[in-house]
Amino acid sequence: MVETYPLLPLRDIVVFPHMIVPLFVGREKSVHALEEVMSDDKQILLSSQIDPSEDDPDQDGIYRTGVLANVLQLLKLPDGTVKVLVEGLDRASIRNISFDDDYYKAETTLLPQEAIPDKESAVLIRSLLSQFDQYVQLSKKIPPEVMTSIASIDEPGRLVDTIASHMALQLQEKQNLLELAGLKTRIGHLMALIESEIDLFQVEKRIRGRVKKQMEKSQREYYLNEQMKAIQKEMGELEDVPNEAEEIMQRIDAAGMPKDAKAKALSELNKLKLMSP
């Protein structure tokens, strides 16, 4: 059934069903749309802009899949903007967008929710939770309590949307997830995204580990060299002896010797540094 709702175009965010999110609204058309729904049934259609920088998007500048949402709370701020708390309800397909009465309107059809057999649903939920738990541990940007609240969700469609809303994905990727109609297809796509993000985290972790080890090695060598100089100075030897190591290093650099020979020379110089003058 086709219904017409006031439309609120969104910048830089995709709202999923079951998601409660605060929005800050400043555009005049958007404020008028909110005023209209507050005087009626408090339901509004949310859909993301294709170009977030566009101040006045036309029909082609708004994605054709959005979310019907309830307006839970509205607060007008002193600077003229409006803070609104919305709760996503159902996916919706936009058939047409028009502009009259000072705000956008969208002719909309709600998209049905796909049911999955209980046994298959349980397996999918377990797999998703296991994958997302690994993502949370590697990401370190998602509070642990989020995982606790998500673990209590026993409906796969809601679980997919909730996980997607917490992941640090590009706007286009989140919109793709919103637009996928089949629940099994959506679950498979999300699992592939999580796996890809986990692989990236692991690569970053290995790189950080190598860099850290190299820094620790350099710092340790520097510390040992400074310690040796301090000991030698304390013994009264360093002041009486020219800095032979630095002179030899300069001569090695100036010699233009082959790579293998230079490596051997530097190795012998390091041994020399550790010897008593």
Contacts in CASP RR format, 6 or more apart in sequence:
PFRMAT RR
TARGET T0000
AUTHOR 0000-0000-0000
METHOD contacts of the structure
MODEL  1
MVETYPLLPLRDIVVFPHMIVPLFVGREKSVHALEEVMSDDKQILLSSQI
DPSEDDPDQDGIYRTGVLANVLQLLKLPDGTVKVLVEGLDRASIRNISFD
DDYYKAETTLLPQEAIPDKESAVLIRSLLSQFDQYVQLSKKIPPEVMTSI
ASIDEPGRLVDTIASHMALQLQEKQNLLELAGLKTRIGHLMALIESEIDL
FQVEKRIRGRVKKQMEKSQREYYLNEQMKAIQKEMGELEDVPNEAEEIMQ
RIDAAGMPKDAKAKALSELNKLKLMSP
1 109 0 8 1.000
1 110 0 8 1.000
2 95 0 8 1.000
2 107 0 8 1.000
2 108 0 8 1.000
2 109 0 8 1.000
3 107 0 8 1.000
3 108 0 8 1.000
3 109 0 8 1.000
3 110 0 8 1.000
4 105 0 8 1.000
4 106 0 8 1.000
4 107 0 8 1.000
4 108 0 8 1.000
5 37 0 8 1.000
5 43 0 8 1.000
5 44 0 8 1.000
5 45 0 8 1.000
5 68 0 8 1.000
5 105 0 8 1.000
5 106 0 8 1.000
5 108 0 8 1.000
6 33 0 8 1.000
6 34 0 8 1.000
6 36 0 8 1.000
6 37 0 8 1.000
6 44 0 8 1.000
6 45 0 8 1.000
6 103 0 8 1.000
6 104 0 8 1.000
6 105 0 8 1.000
6 106 0 8 1.000
7 33 0 8 1.000
7 44 0 8 1.000
7 45 0 8 1.000
7 46 0 8 1.000
7 47 0 8 1.000
7 62 0 8 1.000
7 94 0 8 1.000
7 97 0 8 1.000
7 103 0 8 1.000
7 104 0 8 1.000
7 105 0 8 1.000
7 106 0 8 1.000
8 23 0 8 1.000
8 25 0 8 1.000
8 30 0 8 1.000
8 33 0 8 1.000
8 34 0 8 1.000
8 44 0 8 1.000
8 45 0 8 1.000
8 46 0 8 1.000
8 47 0 8 1.000
8 104 0 8 1.000
9 30 0 8 1.000
9 47 0 8 1.000
9 48 0 8 1.000
9 49 0 8 1.000
9 57 0 8 1.000
9 62 0 8 1.000
9 104 0 8 1.000
10 23 0 8 1.000
10 46 0 8 1.000
10 47 0 8 1.000
10 48 0 8 1.000
10 49 0 8 1.000
11 48 0 8 1.000
11 49 0 8 1.000
11 52 0 8 1.000
12 52 0 8 1.000
12 171 0 8 1.000
13 21 0 8 1.000
13 23 0 8 1.000
13 48 0 8 1.000
13 171 0 8 1.000
14 48 0 8 1.000
14 171 0 8 1.000
14 174 0 8 1.000
14 175 0 8 1.000
14 178 0 8 1.000
15 21 0 8 1.000
15 46 0 8 1.000
15 66 0 8 1.000
15 67 0 8 1.000
15 69 0 8 1.000
15 86 0 8 1.000
15 88 0 8 1.000
15 165 0 8 1.000
16 67 0 8 1.000
16 88 0 8 1.000
16 161 0 8 1.000
16 162 0 8 1.000
16 164 0 8 1.000
16 165 0 8 1.000
16 174 0 8 1.000
16 177 0 8 1.000
16 178 0 8 1.000
17 67 0 8 1.000
17 88 0 8 1.000
17 89 0 8 1.000
17 90 0 8 1.000
17 91 0 8 1.000
17 158 0 8 1.000
17 161 0 8 1.000
18 87 0 8 1.000
18 88 0 8 1.000
18 158 0 8 1.000
18 161 0 8 1.000
18 162 0 8 1.000
19 87 0 8 1.000
19 88 0 8 1.000
19 161 0 8 1.000
19 162 0 8 1.000
19 165 0 8 1.000
20 72 0 8 1.000
20 85 0 8 1.000
20 86 0 8 1.000
20 87 0 8 1.000
20 88 0 8 1.000
21 85 0 8 1.000
21 86 0 8 1.000
22 83 0 8 1.000
22 84 0 8 1.000
22 85 0 8 1.000
23 83 0 8 1.000
23 84 0 8 1.000
23 85 0 8 1.000
23 86 0 8 1.000
24 81 0 8 1.000
24 82 0 8 1.000
24 83 0 8 1.000
24 84 0 8 1.000
25 31 0 8 1.000
25 34 0 8 1.000
25 81 0 8 1.000
25 82 0 8 1.000
25 83 0 8 1.000
25 84 0 8 1.000
26 80 0 8 1.000
26 81 0 8 1.000
26 82 0 8 1.000
27 55 0 8 1.000
28 102 0 8 1.000
29 56 0 8 1.000
29 99 0 8 1.000
29 102 0 8 1.000
29 103 0 8 1.000
29 104 0 8 1.000
30 82 0 8 1.000
30 103 0 8 1.000
31 82 0 8 1.000
32 101 0 8 1.000
32 102 0 8 1.000
32 103 0 8 1.000
33 44 0 8 1.000
33 103 0 8 1.000
33 104 0 8 1.000
34 44 0 8 1.000
34 71 0 8 1.000
34 74 0 8 1.000
34 82 0 8 1.000
34 84 0 8 1.000
36 101 0 8 1.000
36 103 0 8 1.000
37 43 0 8 1.000
37 44 0 8 1.000
37 71 0 8 1.000
38 71 0 8 1.000
38 74 0 8 1.000
42 70 0 8 1.000
42 71 0 8 1.000
43 68 0 8 1.000
43 69 0 8 1.000
43 70 0 8 1.000
43 71 0 8 1.000
43 89 0 8 1.000
44 68 0 8 1.000
44 69 0 8 1.000
44 71 0 8 1.000
44 86 0 8 1.000
45 66 0 8 1.000
45 67 0 8 1.000
45 68 0 8 1.000
45 69 0 8 1.000
45 92 0 8 1.000
45 94 0 8 1.000
45 106 0 8 1.000
45 108 0 8 1.000
46 66 0 8 1.000
46 67 0 8 1.000
46 68 0 8 1.000
46 69 0 8 1.000
46 86 0 8 1.000
46 88 0 8 1.000
47 62 0 8 1.000
47 63 0 8 1.000
47 64 0 8 1.000
47 65 0 8 1.000
47 66 0 8 1.000
47 67 0 8 1.000
47 94 0 8 1.000
47 106 0 8 1.000
48 62 0 8 1.000
48 63 0 8 1.000
48 66 0 8 1.000
48 171 0 8 1.000
48 175 0 8 1.000
49 57 0 8 1.000
49 61 0 8 1.000
49 62 0 8 1.000
49 63 0 8 1.000
50 57 0 8 1.000
50 60 0 8 1.000
50 61 0 8 1.000
50 62 0 8 1.000
50 63 0 8 1.000
51 57 0 8 1.000
51 61 0 8 1.000
52 171 0 8 1.000
54 61 0 8 1.000
59 96 0 8 1.000
59 97 0 8 1.000
62 94 0 8 1.000
62 97 0 8 1.000
62 104 0 8 1.000
63 94 0 8 1.000
63 175 0 8 1.000
63 179 0 8 1.000
64 93 0 8 1.000
64 94 0 8 1.000
65 91 0 8 1.000
65 92 0 8 1.000
65 93 0 8 1.000
65 94 0 8 1.000
65 111 0 8 1.000
65 175 0 8 1.000
65 178 0 8 1.000
65 179 0 8 1.000
66 91 0 8 1.000
66 92 0 8 1.000
66 93 0 8 1.000
66 94 0 8 1.000
66 178 0 8 1.000
67 88 0 8 1.000
67 89 0 8 1.000
67 90 0 8 1.000
67 91 0 8 1.000
67 92 0 8 1.000
67 178 0 8 1.000
68 88 0 8 1.000
68 89 0 8 1.000
68 90 0 8 1.000
68 92 0 8 1.000
68 108 0 8 1.000
68 110 0 8 1.000
69 86 0 8 1.000
69 87 0 8 1.000
69 88 0 8 1.000
69 89 0 8 1.000
70 86 0 8 1.000
70 87 0 8 1.000
70 88 0 8 1.000
70 89 0 8 1.000
71 84 0 8 1.000
71 85 0 8 1.000
71 86 0 8 1.000
72 85 0 8 1.000
72 86 0 8 1.000
72 87 0 8 1.000
73 84 0 8 1.000
73 85 0 8 1.000
74 82 0 8 1.000
74 83 0 8 1.000
74 84 0 8 1.000
74 85 0 8 1.000
75 82 0 8 1.000
75 83 0 8 1.000
75 84 0 8 1.000
76 82 0 8 1.000
77 83 0 8 1.000
90 110 0 8 1.000
90 111 0 8 1.000
90 113 0 8 1.000
91 110 0 8 1.000
91 111 0 8 1.000
91 178 0 8 1.000
91 181 0 8 1.000
92 108 0 8 1.000
92 109 0 8 1.000
92 110 0 8 1.000
92 111 0 8 1.000
93 108 0 8 1.000
93 109 0 8 1.000
93 110 0 8 1.000
93 111 0 8 1.000
94 106 0 8 1.000
94 107 0 8 1.000
94 108 0 8 1.000
95 106 0 8 1.000
95 107 0 8 1.000
95 108 0 8 1.000
95 109 0 8 1.000
96 106 0 8 1.000
96 107 0 8 1.000
97 104 0 8 1.000
97 105 0 8 1.000
97 106 0 8 1.000
97 107 0 8 1.000
98 104 0 8 1.000
98 105 0 8 1.000
98 106 0 8 1.000
98 107 0 8 1.000
99 105 0 8 1.000
111 181 0 8 1.000
113 157 0 8 1.000
113 183 0 8 1.000
114 181 0 8 1.000
114 182 0 8 1.000
114 183 0 8 1.000
114 184 0 8 1.000
116 124 0 8 1.000
116 156 0 8 1.000
116 183 0 8 1.000
116 184 0 8 1.000
121 155 0 8 1.000
121 156 0 8 1.000
124 156 0 8 1.000
124 187 0 8 1.000
125 153 0 8 1.000
125 154 0 8 1.000
125 156 0 8 1.000
125 159 0 8 1.000
127 191 0 8 1.000
128 156 0 8 1.000
128 159 0 8 1.000
128 160 0 8 1.000
128 163 0 8 1.000
128 187 0 8 1.000
128 190 0 8 1.000
128 191 0 8 1.000
129 150 0 8 1.000
129 151 0 8 1.000
129 159 0 8 1.000
131 191 0 8 1.000
131 194 0 8 1.000
131 195 0 8 1.000
131 198 0 8 1.000
132 147 0 8 1.000
132 150 0 8 1.000
132 163 0 8 1.000
132 194 0 8 1.000
133 147 0 8 1.000
134 198 0 8 1.000
135 142 0 8 1.000
135 167 0 8 1.000
135 194 0 8 1.000
135 197 0 8 1.000
135 198 0 8 1.000
135 201 0 8 1.000
136 142 0 8 1.000
136 144 0 8 1.000
136 146 0 8 1.000
136 147 0 8 1.000
138 198 0 8 1.000
138 201 0 8 1.000
138 202 0 8 1.000
138 205 0 8 1.000
139 168 0 8 1.000
139 197 0 8 1.000
139 201 0 8 1.000
141 168 0 8 1.000
142 166 0 8 1.000
146 166 0 8 1.000
150 159 0 8 1.000
150 162 0 8 1.000
150 163 0 8 1.000
150 166 0 8 1.000
153 159 0 8 1.000
153 162 0 8 1.000
156 183 0 8 1.000
156 187 0 8 1.000
157 183 0 8 1.000
157 186 0 8 1.000
157 187 0 8 1.000
160 177 0 8 1.000
160 183 0 8 1.000
160 186 0 8 1.000
160 187 0 8 1.000
160 190 0 8 1.000
163 190 0 8 1.000
163 194 0 8 1.000
164 174 0 8 1.000
164 177 0 8 1.000
164 190 0 8 1.000
165 174 0 8 1.000
167 193 0 8 1.000
167 194 0 8 1.000
167 197 0 8 1.000
168 197 0 8 1.000
169 177 0 8 1.000
169 193 0 8 1.000
173 193 0 8 1.000
176 189 0 8 1.000
177 186 0 8 1.000
177 189 0 8 1.000
177 190 0 8 1.000
177 193 0 8 1.000
180 186 0 8 1.000
180 189 0 8 1.000
225 273 0 8 1.000
228 273 0 8 1.000
228 274 0 8 1.000
229 238 0 8 1.000
232 238 0 8 1.000
232 276 0 8 1.000
232 277 0 8 1.000
233 239 0 8 1.000
237 276 0 8 1.000
237 277 0 8 1.000
238 277 0 8 1.000
241 277 0 8 1.000
244 272 0 8 1.000
244 277 0 8 1.000
245 269 0 8 1.000
245 272 0 8 1.000
245 273 0 8 1.000
248 269 0 8 1.000
248 272 0 8 1.000
249 269 0 8 1.000
252 262 0 8 1.000
252 265 0 8 1.000
252 266 0 8 1.000
252 269 0 8 1.000
255 262 0 8 1.000
255 265 0 8 1.000
256 262 0 8 1.000
257 265 0 8 1.000
END
